[in-house]
């Protein structure tokens, strides 16, 4: 019973540790975009574009590029 308690305590401690995002600025330079293109502001988790970028092995497809440029031009007005 004591071993089980120690094991459960260890699992709880490991799961409660904060997970840090490892954003790599080279990706934003690669597609000439701001970090906010792929990440939410504040919590650094991936947004829809960021998840799609990750699924595509950190490459931007032509369709993704067109959508990004369209959104950037609309927000610049």
C-alpha positions in Angstrom: 0.0 0.0 0.0 2.9 2.4 0.8 4.5 1.7 -2.6 1.2 2.5 -4.3 0.9 5.8 -2.4 4.5 6.8 -3.4 3.8 5.9 -7.0 0.5 7.8 -7.1 2.2 10.8 -5.5 5.0 10.7 -8.1 2.5 10.5 -10.9 0.6 13.5 -9.5 3.7 15.6 -9.1 4.9 14.8 -12.7 1.5 15.7 -14.1 1.2 18.9 -12.2 4.6 20.3 -13.5 4.2 23.1 -16.0 4.8 22.3 -19.6 6.7 25.0 -21.4 6.2 25.8 -25.1 9.3 25.5 -27.3 8.6 28.0 -30.0 11.4 28.2 -32.5 11.8 31.7 -34.0 13.5 30.2 -37.1 10.0 29.0 -38.2 8.6 32.5 -38.1 11.7 33.7 -40.1 11.2 30.8 -42.5 7.7 32.0 -43.5 8.4 35.7 -42.8 5.6 35.9 -40.3 5.1 37.0 -36.7 5.1 34.4 -33.9 1.5 35.2 -33.4 0.7 33.6 -36.7 1.1 30.1 -35.1 0.7 30.9 -31.4 -2.0 32.3 -29.2 -0.9 35.4 -27.4 -0.2 34.8 -23.7 -0.3 31.0 -23.3 2.0 30.1 -26.3 -0.1 27.1 -27.4 -0.7 26.6 -31.1 -3.6 28.1 -32.9 -5.3 26.5 -35.9 -2.6 27.7 -38.3 0.1 26.6 -36.0 -1.4 23.1 -35.7 -1.7 22.9 -39.5 1.9 24.1 -39.8 3.1 21.4 -37.4 1.1 18.6 -39.2 2.8 19.6 -42.4 6.2 18.9 -40.9 6.8 22.7 -40.3 6.3 23.7 -43.9 3.8 26.1 -45.2 1.7 24.9 -48.1 0.7 27.3 -50.9 -2.9 27.3 -49.6 -1.8 28.1 -46.1 0.4 30.9 -47.4 -2.5 32.4 -49.4 -4.8 32.3 -46.3 -2.1 33.8 -44.1 -1.4 36.7 -46.5 -5.1 37.4 -46.9 -5.6 37.6 -43.2 -2.5 39.8 -42.8 -3.7 42.2 -45.4 -7.2 42.3 -43.9 -5.8 43.1 -40.4 -3.5 45.7 -41.8 -6.4 47.9 -43.0 
